[in-house]
């Protein structure tokens, strides 16, 4: 009898232990679901909260050198016809910011992105760490102090992605119940910079502005309304925040998004700015200065007309659209403006708008351009593109010829474009 009672007690104890284990496992599952997805109820999908983030782009137009060459200038401020990334910020309070005095990466970001983990032999990532780092060196700039900016942005705005025993997760995850937390710092670093780069890539700010005829210039200013309209048109009819520096020159644009899902693979939905119409810019006198500008440097804005001279002896002038009126004289020519970006390199525009080369290499001037090209001007007044000063033409309609960069591939005459009757509008 005693043996039977002992056996029965043991069986009851095992049953109790099994039930307790199941409860613990179920509680663990619920805890994990709450951590990753937020509140979870039986027979329902996880309710993912919407977490606001701000993607900030910069227009860095000054360099730390005076009259630098193109290569050095681009190394400092990024592409001359593109905004660069400043950071991706959570637009809420309650995020733990780790002081750089407490923790220092000391070049760790570059080291992590170049590590074998994020550069496997077989393609396993949306972008390899090395390719991501290469893009950051071009498009995430700070006048030569890029790595320091990356460290600051990660510590201030990306470290919440880490989960470690030393982290105060309750504080760290405040408002972040819908964000999947990375397992370690390496993964968090990769995710933060990859997501920010991917988000910025879809926001071509210079293209949005160019479509409204807003381009870098030394002499012209723009209204806040014009800039906001251009950016709103390009950002799904949603408002953005515009920031100016001490010169009242455009230097930052901030786009608000609401994150739905996990940080690494969720959806960043464009959203109307929470800043409303606030800005620190003087509304009617906003400058948009070309990259390479320095207040103490020499900068030019030139006005004149463009004469086309063919090798066969014929000539003409360039009209506002960018085409040649063959046989035309100065009285038929359009007025053009050249704005110096740095020594010998200029933006070109007419009353029709910005001048660029289209996909076929044709010179086109209008207010609906997708980008801003740089042109060269040598000491004799010849206009060039991409280091060559030879152009070619092709018939368009009677007396009107299209202009193409480079020598002709179909045997038509090569031409030279000369900027004449120059007037110096600005010399700073």
C-alpha positions as CSV (number, residue, x, y, z in Angstrom):
1,X,0.0,0.0,0.0
2,X,2.8,2.4,0.9
3,X,4.5,1.7,-2.4
4,X,1.4,2.4,-4.3
5,X,0.9,5.7,-2.5
6,X,4.5,6.7,-3.2
7,X,4.0,5.8,-6.9
8,X,0.8,7.7,-7.0
9,X,2.4,10.8,-5.4
10,X,5.3,10.6,-7.9
11,X,2.9,10.5,-10.9
12,X,1.0,13.5,-9.5
13,X,4.3,15.4,-9.0
14,X,5.4,14.7,-12.6
15,X,2.0,15.9,-13.9
16,X,2.4,19.1,-11.9
17,X,5.9,19.7,-13.1
18,X,4.7,19.2,-16.7
19,X,1.8,21.6,-16.3
20,X,4.1,24.2,-14.7
21,X,6.6,23.8,-17.6
22,X,3.9,24.4,-20.1
23,X,2.8,27.5,-18.3
24,X,6.3,28.8,-18.3
25,X,6.8,28.1,-22.0
26,X,3.5,29.8,-22.8
27,X,4.5,32.8,-20.7
28,X,7.9,32.9,-22.5
29,X,6.1,32.9,-25.8
30,X,3.8,35.7,-24.8
31,X,6.8,37.7,-23.5
32,X,8.6,37.2,-26.7
33,X,5.5,38.2,-28.7
34,X,5.2,41.3,-26.6
35,X,8.8,42.2,-27.2
36,X,8.8,41.8,-30.9
37,X,5.3,42.6,-32.0
38,X,3.6,44.5,-29.1
39,X,0.4,43.3,-27.3
40,X,-0.9,40.0,-28.6
41,X,-4.3,38.5,-28.1
42,X,-5.4,34.9,-28.9
43,X,-7.0,34.4,-32.3
44,X,-5.8,37.8,-33.6
45,X,-2.9,39.2,-35.5
46,X,-0.2,41.2,-33.6
47,X,-1.1,44.9,-33.5
48,X,1.9,46.7,-34.7
49,X,2.3,50.3,-33.5
50,X,3.4,53.1,-35.8
51,X,6.7,54.5,-34.8
52,X,7.7,57.9,-36.2
53,X,11.2,58.4,-37.6
54,X,12.8,61.4,-39.3
55,X,15.2,61.0,-42.2
56,X,17.5,64.0,-42.4
57,X,19.4,65.0,-45.5
58,X,22.1,67.7,-45.6
59,X,23.3,70.1,-48.3
60,X,26.9,70.7,-47.3
61,X,28.2,73.4,-49.5
62,X,31.3,74.6,-47.6
63,X,34.6,72.7,-47.4
64,X,37.4,73.0,-44.9
65,X,39.8,73.9,-47.8
66,X,39.9,77.1,-49.9
67,X,39.5,76.6,-53.7
68,X,39.9,72.8,-53.6
69,X,39.9,70.6,-56.7
70,X,36.9,68.5,-57.6
71,X,38.2,65.2,-56.1
72,X,38.9,66.7,-52.7
73,X,35.7,68.7,-52.7
74,X,33.6,65.6,-53.4
75,X,35.5,63.7,-50.7
76,X,34.4,66.4,-48.2
77,X,30.8,67.2,-49.2
78,X,29.7,64.3,-51.4
79,X,28.4,64.5,-55.0
80,X,28.1,68.0,-56.2
81,X,24.5,67.5,-57.5
82,X,23.1,65.5,-54.5
83,X,22.1,65.9,-50.9
84,X,23.8,63.6,-48.4
85,X,22.5,61.7,-45.3
86,X,22.8,63.3,-41.9
87,X,20.9,60.7,-39.8
88,X,17.8,58.7,-39.1
89,X,16.1,59.8,-35.9
90,X,13.2,58.5,-33.8
91,X,10.8,61.4,-33.4
92,X,9.9,60.7,-29.8
93,X,11.2,61.2,-26.3
94,X,12.3,58.3,-24.0
95,X,15.1,56.8,-26.0
96,X,18.3,56.1,-24.1
97,X,21.2,57.9,-25.6
98,X,24.6,56.5,-24.7
99,X,27.2,59.1,-24.1
100,X,30.3,58.8,-26.2
101,X,32.3,59.4,-23.0
102,X,30.9,56.1,-21.6
103,X,31.4,54.1,-24.8
104,X,33.5,54.8,-27.9
105,X,33.4,53.0,-31.2
106,X,36.8,54.4,-32.3
107,X,36.4,53.4,-36.0
108,X,34.3,50.3,-35.1
109,X,31.6,51.1,-37.6
110,X,33.9,50.7,-40.6
111,X,35.4,47.6,-39.0
112,X,32.1,46.0,-38.5
113,X,30.9,46.7,-42.0
114,X,34.1,45.3,-43.4
115,X,34.0,42.1,-41.3
116,X,33.5,38.7,-42.8
117,X,30.1,38.4,-41.1
118,X,28.6,41.0,-43.4
119,X,30.6,40.1,-46.5
120,X,30.0,36.3,-47.0
121,X,31.2,34.6,-50.1
122,X,27.6,33.8,-51.0
123,X,25.1,36.6,-51.3
124,X,23.2,36.7,-48.0
125,X,22.4,40.3,-47.5
126,X,20.5,43.0,-49.3
127,X,23.8,44.8,-49.6
128,X,27.2,43.7,-48.4
129,X,28.9,45.6,-45.6
130,X,31.7,46.7,-47.8
131,X,29.3,48.0,-50.5
132,X,27.3,49.8,-47.8
133,X,30.4,51.4,-46.4
134,X,31.4,52.5,-49.9
135,X,28.1,54.2,-50.3
136,X,28.3,55.8,-46.9
137,X,31.7,57.3,-47.7
138,X,30.1,59.0,-50.7
139,X,26.6,59.8,-49.4
140,X,27.0,60.2,-45.6
141,X,29.3,63.2,-45.3
142,X,30.7,65.5,-42.7
143,X,33.4,67.6,-44.3
144,X,36.1,64.9,-43.9
145,X,34.9,63.8,-40.4
146,X,32.6,61.2,-41.7
147,X,33.4,58.4,-39.2
148,X,32.8,60.8,-36.2
149,X,29.4,61.7,-37.6
150,X,28.5,58.0,-38.0
151,X,29.6,57.3,-34.4
152,X,27.5,60.2,-33.1
153,X,24.4,59.3,-35.1
154,X,24.6,55.6,-34.1
155,X,25.1,56.4,-30.4
156,X,22.4,59.1,-30.3
157,X,19.8,57.4,-32.6
158,X,20.7,53.8,-33.4
159,X,21.9,52.2,-30.2
160,X,18.3,51.4,-29.2
161,X,18.6,48.5,-31.6
162,X,21.0,46.7,-29.3
163,X,19.8,44.3,-26.6
164,X,22.3,43.5,-23.9
165,X,22.4,42.6,-20.2
166,X,23.7,46.1,-19.4
167,X,20.9,47.9,-21.3
168,X,17.8,49.2,-19.5
169,X,15.4,47.5,-21.8
170,X,12.3,49.0,-20.3
171,X,13.7,52.5,-21.0
172,X,15.4,51.5,-24.2
173,X,12.1,50.1,-25.6
174,X,9.9,52.9,-24.4
175,X,7.5,53.4,-27.3
176,X,9.3,50.7,-29.3
177,X,7.1,47.7,-28.7
178,X,6.7,47.2,-32.5
179,X,10.4,47.2,-33.2
180,X,12.4,44.0,-33.4
181,X,15.6,44.3,-31.4
182,X,18.9,43.2,-32.9
183,X,20.8,40.5,-30.9
184,X,24.1,42.4,-30.7
185,X,25.9,45.6,-31.6
186,X,27.4,44.4,-34.9
187,X,23.9,43.5,-36.3
188,X,22.5,46.8,-34.9
189,X,25.2,48.8,-36.6
190,X,24.6,47.1,-39.9
191,X,20.8,47.4,-39.7
192,X,20.9,51.1,-38.7
193,X,23.1,52.3,-41.5
194,X,21.6,50.0,-44.1
195,X,18.0,51.1,-43.4
196,X,19.0,54.8,-43.3
197,X,20.8,54.5,-46.6
198,X,18.0,52.6,-48.2
199,X,15.4,55.2,-47.1
200,X,17.5,58.1,-48.2
201,X,18.1,56.6,-51.6
202,X,14.4,56.9,-52.4
203,X,14.4,60.7,-51.6
204,X,16.1,62.6,-54.4
205,X,15.8,66.1,-52.9
206,X,17.9,67.8,-55.7
207,X,15.6,66.3,-58.3
208,X,12.5,67.5,-56.5
209,X,13.9,71.1,-56.3
210,X,15.2,71.1,-59.9
211,X,11.7,70.2,-61.2
212,X,10.5,73.5,-59.8
213,X,13.5,75.5,-61.2
214,X,15.3,75.7,-57.8
215,X,19.0,75.2,-58.2
216,X,22.2,76.3,-56.5
217,X,23.0,79.9,-57.3
218,X,25.1,82.8,-55.9
219,X,22.7,85.6,-56.9
220,X,19.2,84.3,-56.6
221,X,17.2,83.6,-53.4
222,X,14.0,81.5,-53.1
223,X,10.9,81.7,-51.0
224,X,10.0,79.2,-48.3
225,X,6.8,78.6,-50.1
226,X,8.6,77.7,-53.4
227,X,10.9,75.3,-51.7
228,X,8.1,73.7,-49.6
229,X,5.9,73.3,-52.7
230,X,8.8,71.6,-54.7
231,X,9.5,69.2,-51.8
232,X,5.9,68.5,-51.0
233,X,5.2,67.6,-54.7
234,X,8.1,65.1,-54.6
235,X,7.2,63.6,-51.2
236,X,3.7,62.2,-51.9
237,X,2.1,65.7,-51.3
238,X,3.2,65.6,-47.7
239,X,5.0,68.4,-45.8
240,X,8.6,68.4,-44.9
241,X,10.8,70.4,-42.5
242,X,13.3,72.9,-44.0
243,X,16.4,74.1,-42.1
244,X,18.7,77.0,-42.9
245,X,22.2,77.8,-41.5
246,X,23.5,81.1,-40.2
247,X,23.7,82.5,-43.8
248,X,19.9,81.7,-44.2
249,X,21.1,79.1,-46.8
250,X,19.3,75.8,-47.2
251,X,21.3,73.1,-45.4
252,X,18.9,70.4,-44.3
253,X,15.6,68.8,-45.3
254,X,13.8,66.4,-42.9
255,X,11.3,63.8,-44.0
256,X,8.9,62.2,-41.5
257,X,8.0,58.5,-41.8
258,X,6.0,56.1,-39.7
259,X,7.6,52.7,-39.2
260,X,5.2,49.7,-39.3
261,X,6.8,46.4,-38.4
262,X,10.4,45.6,-37.4
263,X,13.2,48.1,-38.0
264,X,15.2,45.9,-40.2
265,X,12.5,44.8,-42.6
266,X,9.4,46.9,-41.8
267,X,7.7,49.5,-43.9
268,X,8.5,53.2,-43.5
269,X,5.3,55.0,-44.6
270,X,5.8,58.7,-45.6
271,X,4.0,61.0,-43.3
272,X,3.1,64.6,-43.0
273,X,5.7,66.5,-40.9
274,X,4.9,67.0,-37.3
275,X,6.7,70.3,-37.4
276,X,3.8,71.9,-39.3
277,X,5.0,75.1,-41.1
278,X,7.8,75.8,-38.6
279,X,11.3,76.6,-39.9
280,X,14.3,78.7,-38.8
281,X,14.6,80.1,-42.3
282,X,13.8,83.8,-43.2
283,X,10.9,82.9,-45.5
284,X,11.5,85.3,-48.5
285,X,15.3,85.2,-48.8
286,X,16.5,81.6,-48.7
287,X,19.8,81.0,-50.4
288,X,20.7,77.7,-52.1
289,X,24.5,78.0,-52.5
290,X,26.5,75.8,-54.8
291,X,28.8,73.2,-53.2
292,X,32.3,74.5,-52.9
293,X,31.2,78.0,-51.8
294,X,33.2,79.7,-49.1
295,X,32.5,83.2,-47.9
296,X,36.2,84.2,-48.2
297,X,36.7,82.5,-51.6
298,X,36.3,83.7,-55.2
299,X,33.0,82.9,-56.8
300,X,31.5,84.0,-60.0
301,X,28.1,84.2,-61.6
302,X,28.3,85.1,-65.3
303,X,25.7,86.3,-67.8
304,X,26.1,86.1,-71.6
305,X,25.1,84.3,-74.7
306,X,26.5,81.1,-76.3
307,X,27.8,81.1,-79.9
308,X,28.2,77.8,-81.7
309,X,31.1,77.5,-84.2
310,X,31.2,74.6,-86.5
311,X,34.5,73.1,-87.8
312,X,33.2,73.6,-91.4
313,X,33.1,77.4,-90.8
314,X,29.3,77.9,-90.2
315,X,28.0,79.3,-87.0
316,X,24.9,79.9,-85.0
317,X,23.7,80.7,-81.5
318,X,22.1,78.7,-78.7
319,X,18.5,79.4,-77.9
320,X,16.7,79.0,-74.6
321,X,15.9,75.4,-75.1
322,X,19.5,74.4,-75.6
323,X,19.3,73.9,-79.4
324,X,21.3,75.8,-82.1
325,X,19.7,78.3,-84.4
326,X,22.1,77.8,-87.3
327,X,23.0,81.1,-88.9
328,X,21.6,83.1,-86.0
329,X,23.2,86.2,-84.7
330,X,23.7,87.7,-81.2
331,X,20.3,89.3,-81.4
332,X,18.7,85.9,-81.8
333,X,20.6,84.4,-78.9
334,X,19.2,83.6,-75.5
335,X,20.7,84.8,-72.3
336,X,22.5,82.2,-70.2
337,X,23.9,82.2,-66.7
338,X,26.9,80.3,-65.4
339,X,27.1,79.8,-61.7
340,X,30.5,78.7,-60.4
341,X,30.6,75.7,-58.1
342,X,34.4,75.6,-57.9
343,X,37.1,76.8,-60.1
344,X,36.3,76.2,-63.7
345,X,33.1,74.2,-63.0
346,X,29.6,75.7,-63.4
347,X,25.9,75.2,-63.4
348,X,24.3,76.4,-66.6
349,X,20.7,77.8,-67.0
350,X,18.6,79.9,-69.4
351,X,15.2,81.5,-68.8
352,X,13.7,78.1,-69.7
353,X,15.4,76.6,-66.6
354,X,18.3,74.4,-65.8
355,X,20.5,72.9,-68.6
356,X,21.4,69.2,-68.4
357,X,22.3,66.4,-70.7
358,X,19.5,63.8,-71.2
359,X,20.0,60.1,-71.5
360,X,21.2,60.5,-75.1
361,X,23.7,63.2,-74.3
362,X,21.5,66.0,-75.8
363,X,21.7,69.5,-74.2
364,X,18.3,70.3,-72.8
365,X,17.3,73.5,-70.9
366,X,13.9,73.5,-69.1
367,X,12.3,73.7,-65.7
368,X,11.6,69.9,-65.5
369,X,15.1,68.5,-65.2
370,X,15.8,65.5,-63.0
371,X,19.3,66.4,-62.0
372,X,21.9,69.2,-62.2
373,X,25.0,68.6,-64.4
374,X,28.3,70.5,-64.1
375,X,29.9,72.2,-67.1
376,X,33.4,73.5,-67.6
377,X,34.6,76.9,-68.9
378,X,38.2,77.2,-70.1
379,X,40.2,80.4,-70.3
380,X,39.1,81.1,-73.9
381,X,35.4,80.9,-73.1
382,X,34.8,77.4,-74.4
383,X,32.1,75.4,-72.7
384,X,32.8,71.8,-72.0
385,X,31.3,68.8,-70.3
386,X,33.0,65.8,-68.7
387,X,36.5,67.3,-69.6
388,X,35.8,67.5,-73.3
389,X,35.1,70.8,-75.2
390,X,33.9,69.2,-78.4
391,X,30.2,69.0,-79.2
392,X,28.2,67.7,-82.2
393,X,24.8,68.5,-83.8
394,X,21.9,66.7,-85.4
395,X,19.0,68.3,-87.4
396,X,15.8,68.8,-85.4
397,X,13.7,71.1,-87.6
398,X,14.4,73.9,-90.2
399,X,17.4,75.9,-89.0
400,X,17.2,74.3,-85.6
401,X,19.8,71.6,-84.6
402,X,20.1,69.6,-81.4
403,X,23.4,69.7,-79.5
404,X,25.1,66.7,-78.1
405,X,28.1,66.3,-75.9
406,X,31.2,64.8,-77.5
407,X,32.2,64.2,-81.1
408,X,29.5,63.0,-83.5
409,X,29.1,59.3,-84.1
410,X,27.2,59.8,-87.4
411,X,29.6,62.0,-89.3
412,X,28.0,65.3,-88.7
413,X,30.0,68.4,-88.0
414,X,31.7,68.9,-84.6
415,X,31.2,72.3,-83.0
416,X,32.5,74.4,-80.2
417,X,30.3,76.4,-77.8
418,X,31.7,79.8,-76.7
419,X,30.3,81.9,-73.9
420,X,30.4,85.5,-75.2
421,X,29.5,89.0,-74.1
422,X,30.2,88.1,-70.5
423,X,28.9,90.2,-67.6
424,X,30.1,89.5,-64.1
425,X,27.1,89.4,-61.9
426,X,28.7,88.3,-58.7
427,X,32.3,88.2,-57.4
428,X,32.6,87.2,-53.8
